[in-house]
Amino acid sequence: MPVAQVFEFFGNPKNLPRIMPGWMHLRVDQMSIVPPPDAPRDRKLAGTGSLVTVSFRPIPFLPFRLRTRADIIGLP
């Protein structure tokens, strides 16, 4: 698989539920994406200034969820 295609997959926050363990039942609750300046407009890549809020179950089978927010403040 080409590196650009792999980067695009992992750079899209909507794919987080697919890469996290299923028992976490992770969901993306809010997303404000600011694409990197050099990213094609048709891609949902998260760049500096993006905010993503997710919620998940921290322990299997427990009914409560934790919520966390990721602020992307810089890219290497």
NUTI-345701 format. One record per residue (C-alpha): residue number from 1; chain; x, y, z. Coordinates in pm, whole numbers, plus 50000, padded with zeros to 5 digits. Last residue first. Example, Ala and Ser with C-alpha at 12.3 -4.5 7.8 and 13.67 -1.06 7.14 Angstrom:
2
<i->2&ch->A&c1->51367&c2->49894&c3->50714>;
<i->1&ch->A&c1->51230&c2->49550&c3->50780>;
This chain:
76
<i->76&ch->A&c1->50627&c2->51778&c3->51256>;
<i->75&ch->A&c1->50269&c2->51898&c3->51292>;
<i->74&ch->A&c1->50143&c2->52152&c3->51539>;
<i->73&ch->A&c1->49864&c2->52240&c3->51780>;
<i->72&ch->A&c1->49624&c2->51956&c3->51707>;
<i->71&ch->A&c1->49371&c2->51974&c3->51989>;
<i->70&ch->A&c1->49242&c2->51632&c3->52095>;
<i->69&ch->A&c1->48939&c2->51615&c3->52324>;
<i->68&ch->A&c1->48847&c2->51332&c3->52558>;
<i->67&ch->A&c1->48523&c2->51180&c3->52675>;
<i->66&ch->A&c1->48489&c2->50878&c3->52900>;
<i->65&ch->A&c1->48194&c2->50641&c3->52875>;
<i->64&ch->A&c1->47988&c2->50454&c3->53132>;
<i->63&ch->A&c1->47812&c2->50118&c3->53086>;
<i->62&ch->A&c1->48104&c2->49892&c3->53178>;
<i->61&ch->A&c1->48130&c2->49591&c3->52946>;
<i->60&ch->A&c1->48499&c2->49639&c3->52861>;
<i->59&ch->A&c1->48685&c2->49911&c3->53052>;
<i->58&ch->A&c1->48755&c2->50263&c3->52922>;
<i->57&ch->A&c1->48434&c2->50284&c3->52718>;
<i->56&ch->A&c1->48475&c2->50556&c3->52459>;
<i->55&ch->A&c1->48406&c2->50919&c3->52372>;
<i->54&ch->A&c1->48578&c2->51133&c3->52111>;
<i->53&ch->A&c1->48627&c2->51506&c3->52062>;
<i->52&ch->A&c1->48842&c2->51623&c3->51770>;
<i->51&ch->A&c1->48977&c2->51976&c3->51724>;
<i->50&ch->A&c1->49187&c2->52090&c3->51427>;
<i->49&ch->A&c1->49405&c2->52401&c3->51456>;
<i->48&ch->A&c1->49714&c2->52246&c3->51297>;
<i->47&ch->A&c1->49611&c2->51979&c3->51048>;
<i->46&ch->A&c1->49354&c2->51703&c3->51031>;
<i->45&ch->A&c1->49318&c2->51539&c3->50690>;
<i->44&ch->A&c1->48969&c2->51515&c3->50543>;
<i->43&ch->A&c1->49063&c2->51499&c3->50172>;
<i->42&ch->A&c1->48879&c2->51668&c3->49883>;
<i->41&ch->A&c1->49067&c2->51996&c3->49933>;
<i->40&ch->A&c1->49407&c2->51839&c3->49860>;
<i->39&ch->A&c1->49647&c2->51893&c3->50151>;
<i->38&ch->A&c1->49929&c2->52151&c3->50121>;
<i->37&ch->A&c1->49791&c2->52396&c3->50377>;
<i->36&ch->A&c1->49711&c2->52120&c3->50630>;
<i->35&ch->A&c1->49336&c2->52077&c3->50670>;
<i->34&ch->A&c1->49151&c2->52247&c3->50957>;
<i->33&ch->A&c1->48899&c2->51994&c3->51083>;
<i->32&ch->A&c1->48640&c2->52061&c3->51351>;
<i->31&ch->A&c1->48513&c2->51729&c3->51480>;
<i->30&ch->A&c1->48264&c2->51641&c3->51746>;
<i->29&ch->A&c1->48137&c2->51313&c3->51892>;
<i->28&ch->A&c1->48375&c2->51069&c3->51721>;
<i->27&ch->A&c1->48280&c2->50730&c3->51859>;
<i->26&ch->A&c1->48478&c2->50462&c3->52036>;
<i->25&ch->A&c1->48290&c2->50144&c3->52126>;
<i->24&ch->A&c1->48587&c2->50047&c3->52345>;
<i->23&ch->A&c1->48515&c2->49675&c3->52294>;
<i->22&ch->A&c1->48597&c2->49715&c3->51924>;
<i->21&ch->A&c1->48963&c2->49796&c3->51986>;
<i->20&ch->A&c1->49063&c2->50123&c3->51813>;
<i->19&ch->A&c1->49163&c2->50136&c3->51445>;
<i->18&ch->A&c1->48814&c2->50146&c3->51291>;
<i->17&ch->A&c1->48672&c2->50387&c3->51550>;
<i->16&ch->A&c1->48957&c2->50632&c3->51470>;
<i->15&ch->A&c1->48881&c2->50639&c3->51094>;
<i->14&ch->A&c1->48671&c2->50956&c3->51116>;
<i->13&ch->A&c1->48982&c2->51131&c3->51249>;
<i->12&ch->A&c1->49142&c2->51125&c3->50900>;
<i->11&ch->A&c1->49522&c2->51138&c3->50919>;
<i->10&ch->A&c1->49547&c2->50760&c3->50971>;
<i->9&ch->A&c1->49378&c2->50685&c3->50637>;
<i->8&ch->A&c1->49553&c2->50966&c3->50447>;
<i->7&ch->A&c1->49891&c2->50857&c3->50583>;
<i->6&ch->A&c1->49829&c2->50499&c3->50463>;
<i->5&ch->A&c1->49730&c2->50625&c3->50115>;
<i->4&ch->A&c1->50037&c2->50848&c3->50095>;
<i->3&ch->A&c1->50261&c2->50558&c3->50201>;
<i->2&ch->A&c1->50141&c2->50344&c3->49911>;
<i->1&ch->A&c1->50000&c2->50000&c3->50000>;
